[in-house]
Amino acid sequence: MPIIINLDVVMAKRKISSLELAQQVGITPANLSILKTGKAKAIRFSTLDKICRILNCQPSDIIEYKEEE
């Protein structure tokens, strides 16, 4: 899939754990894990908004598109 999730990279730069981010966003750690591994089929804009606010980043820092070769 040409959509790449860089959430773990941004989290590492901000030194925030999965559990801490999940609690602050208001989602379960399991759902955050699904998002981090790229297995999520969708993400709500409200969830993306909260993640970006907490991590002080842009959506493009988390979600990247690369064309398949």
Order of alpha helices (4+ residues) and beta strands (2+ residues): beta-alpha-alpha-alpha-alpha-alpha-beta
